[in-house]
C-alpha cells in the first residue's frame, strides 16, 4: 500500500511538471511586426516540442470584446524547441495584424505539445495563451501643401527702335502651378519669381511697337480769333519726323461738354469755351495713321479772354 502511494505521488509530480510550462510574448507590438513567442518554465527534462496557433480562439480585451475581426497572427512558425545544451527556450515566430485604428489588447490560444524526457510522456494539444497589445499602423502626418494663387503683371516692351514705344503686355502665372509645403506665401513667392524673371523678356518678344506721338505730334495754340460776334480759340496739330507727310484718317476731337466746337478738320479745331471765369479742360485728338490708332491730349488752363465789344476786321 505504501508503494502505491509513493507511485501516485511521483505520477502527480510528473503531471505538475508537464503542466508548468507557459508561453511568453512582448507586451506590445506593432501592426505587421514580426515578434518571438518564447517558452517559459521549460527544463532539461520537460519542454515544448511543437506549437500551433488556434485562429478560432481569439479573445479581445480592450477596447472591447468585439474586435476579433480586426486582429490576427500571420506567418506562424515554430522555429526551435528547447535547447538542452545552452538551455535556451523554445521559440515561435509570428507576425501581428491589427487593421483597426486603435490599439487592441488580445488573447491568443496556442495548441502545444509538451515532452517529459524523464518519464517518456508526451502531452498533445495542451492549450497555452499569450496576451499582447497590437498597435495599429500610424500613417505619418503629411505636411499641408499650399498652391500659388493666380498672378498677373503688366510689362511694357522696352526694345523698340528709336522713336517708337512698346505696347503693354500682360504676363500671367495660373493658379496651382507652384506648390509649397512651407506656406501659402512661399507658393505665391515662386509664382512672383517667375513673373519677375520672365515677364519683361516675354513682353519684348511678344509686344508691339508704335511711333512715339509725344515725340512727333504737338498741339499748338491758342490763336484767338474774333469773327464778328464772339471769341474763338484755335488750336492746330503739328506732325514732324516720320509723321510729317502721313495721311491722317478717322480723326476726332473731344472737348469738355461746356465748350462749343465751331470748326474742326484733321489738323485744326476752333471752339468757344464757357463764358466768364477760369478756363480749364482737356482737348483730346484721336487719329489713325497706317491703321494704327493714336491719341494726343492737351490740358488747357488759364483765364478766359473777355469777349471784345467791337468786332475786329
Secondary structure as UniProt FT lines:
FT   HELIX           2..18
FT   TURN            19..20
FT   STRAND          22..24
FT   STRAND          28..30
FT   TURN            31..32
FT   STRAND          34..40
FT   STRAND          46..62
FT   TURN            65..66
FT   HELIX           68..70
FT   STRAND          71..80
FT   TURN            84..87
FT   STRAND          91..98
FT   STRAND          104..116
FT   TURN            117..120
FT   STRAND          121..135
FT   STRAND          146..147
FT   STRAND          151..156
FT   TURN            162..163
FT   STRAND          164..166
FT   STRAND          168..173
FT   TURN            175..176
FT   STRAND          179..180
FT   HELIX           184..206
FT   STRAND          209..211
FT   HELIX           213..216
FT   STRAND          217..226
FT   STRAND          231..239
FT   HELIX           241..243
FT   TURN            244..245
FT   STRAND          249..254
FT   TURN            257..258
FT   STRAND          260..264
FT   STRAND          268..272
FT   STRAND          278..289
FT   TURN            290..291
FT   STRAND          292..303
//
